[in-house]
Amino acid sequence: MIQHSDETGPAPTKWTNLYKDLFLLQLAALVFVTDQFTKFLVREFLEFRQSFPDEGFIRLTHTYNTGSAFGLFQGQNAPLALVSIIGITILVLIYRSQRRPSNLLRLSLGLQFGGAAGNLLDRVRMGHVTDFVDVGPWPIFNLADASIVVGVGLLAWIFWSRGGRWTGAGAGGADTREEIPT
């Protein structure tokens, strides 16, 4: 017997279909389009290594990265593109493993899908990722990077709040564990 929260309606199916989740898909598309548009603007209006304003704690600085976060693995574009594809696949599997994905999980995955797709497109199309957000001593990053970091942080919080498991109640999700008959 499956326990449900106070929700009414048919019992959930075994697999949740990602393509039917309009919120997640629209969020991923919004992150992707915004990321690509901001990168386009930076490439169009700032010369490589140019900053706007010239000085300050927060600036827009046109640069690019052939590695991963924090400049690690420079020049490893093809392997990093493959890692992106594997990461997206893992996110799909996490989503599909949920009978009723919580809104926080959907938010987390939407941010990560959009960000990963934005950076993956840059890697495939240009051989590097355009970065431009320059905040103090922090490495320069882009909106896709920020979306991925926020999404991963949310995903870690969801996992931690559920006691280190993906199923069951917690983080706003419905309890979908099977009840053991007594």
N, C-alpha and C positions, 0 to 999 in steps of 0.2 A: 504494500500500500504506500502511496506517495503522499507525503504531507505537503500541503500548500499553505501559504499565508492566507490572509483574508480575501484573496483575489478569487473571482469567479470566472468561469469559462472552461474551455477544454484543457485537459492535461497537456503539458508541454511535450513536444516530440523529443526523441532521443538526441538529435543534432539540431542546433540552431543555425539557420541559414543566414549567412552574413549578407548576401545580396538583398535580403528583405529588410535589413535594418537601415532605414532611411536616415535616422539621426546620425548613426556612425558614419555612413557613407557621405552624407552631406558635410559633416564636420571634417572628415578626411579630405574631401574635395576643396573645402574652404581653406584649410591649412595649406594644401598643395598649391592652389591658385595664388593665394596671398604670398607664399614663399617665392614662387616663380616670378610673380610680378615685382616684388621688392628687389629680387636679384637682377631682373631686367633693368629696373630703374637705376640701380647702382652701376651696372655695366655701361649704361647709356650716358649717365651724367657725371660720373667720377672716373678720372683716369686711374689706372692701376697704381696702387699705393697712395692715392690722394685721399685726404680726410676732409670732412666737413662737420663742424668747423675745424680750423687748422689745429686748435688746441682745446683742451678741456677734458673733463673726466668721462663724459659720454660723447662719442663721435660716431660718424659713419665713415668707415675706412674701407676702400675697395681692395680686397685681397682675395686669394683663393688658397685652397688646401687640397693637396693630392693625397693626404693621409686621412686618418680618422680624428676623433676628438682630441683636442689639445696638441695637435700636430704629430701624434704618434703614427708610425708606419707610413712615413712619407714615401711617395712614389709607388704605392701598392694599390693603385686604382682598381685593377681588375679583380684581385682577391677581395677588396672591400666591397665592390659591387656584388660579388657572389655572397658575401656575408650579409649584405642588405637583403638580398632575395631570401636567404635562409631565415633571417630575422622576421621578415614579413610572413613567411610560411609558419613560423612558430607562433606569431600573433594570431594568425587565422586558426591554428589548432587550439590555442587558449580560448578564443572566442567560441569555437564550435564545441568545446568541452563543457560549456555551460548550458544548462537547460533554460534558464532565464537569466541572461547577463544583466547585472545591475547597471544602473545609469552611470555610476562611477567607472565601472569597467568599460562600458561603451565609450565614455569620454576619454579614458586613458588610451584605449586602442585606436580611437579616431585620431587623436593627436599623433600617436606613433605612426600609424599608417600614412597620414598626410605628410609628415616630416620625412619619413623614410623614402617615400615615393619622390618627394622633391629633390632630396640629395641624390637618390639613385638616378633620376633623369639627368642631373648635372654630370654625374660620373660617366654615364653612357654617352651623352651628347658632347661634352666638352673635355672630358678626361680629368676634371677636377671639380670641386665644389666651391661656388662663390660665397665668400664670407664678407660681412660688412659691419656687424654690430660690435663696436669697440668701447668697452666699459673698463676704465681704469687699467689695472694690471692683468685683468682677466684675458685669456686668449680670445681673439676675434671669432665671432660665430655668426649664424644666420637664424632666421625664424624657424626653419626646419629643425635645426639643432635644439633650439629652445623648446619646441613642441615635443621633440623626442624626450628630452630631459624631464619635462613636466609629466609626460605620459608614463615614463618609466618610474618616476617618483610615486605617482598615483597607483601604478600597478604594484609596486613594492608595499605601499601602505595597505592596499586591499588584501594582499596576500598575508601580511603581518596581522591585520585586524581579524582575519579568519582563522587565526591560530596556525598559520603555515600550511593551509590547504586551499584548494581551489573550489571545492564544493561546500554547500551548506550556507547558513545564514551569515551575515556580516557585511559591513560596508554598504548597507542599503539593499542587499539582495535577498530574494525570497529563499527560504529554507527548502531545498529540494532533496534532502537526504531521504533515503527509504527508511521507513519505520520498521524496526525489527519486531515481529509478533511475539507476544509474551504468553 
